[in-house]
Amino acid sequence: MNKKLLAIVKLNILNNGRAYIITGIFLLLFLVQESSYIIDIVTGNDDGADYRASIGFALYLLILFSAIGIPIDNFHKLINLGGKRSDFFKSALLTYIVLACFVALANLAICYTYDRVWDDTNTKIFNVIEAAGWNTHGPFATILQQFAFLLLVSVVIHTLSLIHVLLRGSWRGWFFDGMLLAFIIACLSFEPLGSALKWFFQRFVFQPNLFLQIPICLGLTGIVYGLSFFLVYQKEI
C-alpha cells in the first residue's frame, strides 16, 4: 500500500469533523437520557417494562454521516489537487473499512458491558447484535458479521451521496433526489414493497448464519461499489 493512499485515508479520517460532532451530540443525548433512567432505578422509581435502543446505535451515525460527507467534501477536492479517481475510490473504501472495524468493536464492547447492566431490571435493551443473532457464534464472528453489515451500509450511502455530487447542478440531480425520495415514501406507504424489503433484509442482511450473511453483505458491497466506480469513470469531470 503506497504512502499517498495512506495519506488520503488519514485525511479522510481527520477531516471528518461533521460526522464526529453529530455522533458525539447523539451519544451525549443518549448518556443524559440513560442517566435519568439509572436515577429512577436507584431511587426505586423504575415502574414498568421499558424497551429502548442501545447506546451503540449512536455509533452507527458515524458510519452514516462519514459515507455522506466523504464524497461531498473530498471527491472534487481530491480531483482538483491532481488526484486520480482510483485514488479516491481506494482511499474511501479503506476509510470505511477502518470506521466499520472501529464501530463493530465499540458496539460489541457496549453490548457485552453497558447493555448488560440492564439485564436485572425491567428495561430491555435493543442492540442489532442480539436482534440479528450475530452473537450466537462468539465475539470474533460477531465482529465479522457486524463489520460486513456496516461496510455494506457505508458503500450504499457513499454511492447515493456520490451520485448526488456528480449530478449536482443539473436537472438530473433533482430527478435523482426526487426518485430516491419517492422510493422511500413508496417503501413506507405500500405494504407489499415494504414487506418485500423487510423479508430481504431479515433473510440475508440480518441473517444469523455467518456463512450466509458475511458473503452476501460483502458481495453486495462489491457490486454497489463497482457501480459507483463505473458511474464516476463515465462522468466527465
Buried (B, 14 or more C-beta within 10 A) or exposed (E): EEEEBEEBBEBBBEEBEBBBEBBEEBBEEBEEEBEEBBEBBEEEEBEEEBEBEBBBBBBBBBBBBBBBBBBBBBBBEBBEEEBEBEBBBBBBBBBBBBBBBBBBBEBBEBBBEBBEEBEEBEBEBEBBBBEBBBBBBEBEBBBBBBBBBBBBBBBBBBBBBBBBBBBBEEEEBEEBBEEEEEEEEEBEEEEEEEEEEEEEEEEBBBBBEBEEBBEBBBEBBEEBBEEBBEBBEEEEE
